[in-house]
Amino acid sequence: MLGGDFRDRLGVCTAPHCDRVYVDVSRNGTRRFCGTACQNRVKTAAFRARGRTA
């Protein structure tokens, strides 16, 4: 994997407390999370934080 065609597409999940590595197969290569569970957790936390300050 590290020496293959996908080495430029490897990424580390940007969610807190997650250190998973993934292969970004999106068209433009802008994936940030390893899966939808991490993405939902981060976006829900941001939504709740915005609701508390307003």
VENJOLIN-V270570 format. One record per pair of residues at least 24 apart in sequence whose ideal C-beta (glycine too) atoms are under 10 Angstrom apart, sorted by the first residue. I is the first residue (numbers start at 1). J is the second residue. Records with the same first field share a line. If there is no record, write none. Layout:
I->J ; J
This chain:
13->38 ; 39 ; 42
14->38 ; 39 ; 42
15->39 ; 40 ; 41 ; 42 ; 43 ; 45
16->41 ; 42 ; 45
17->41
18->42
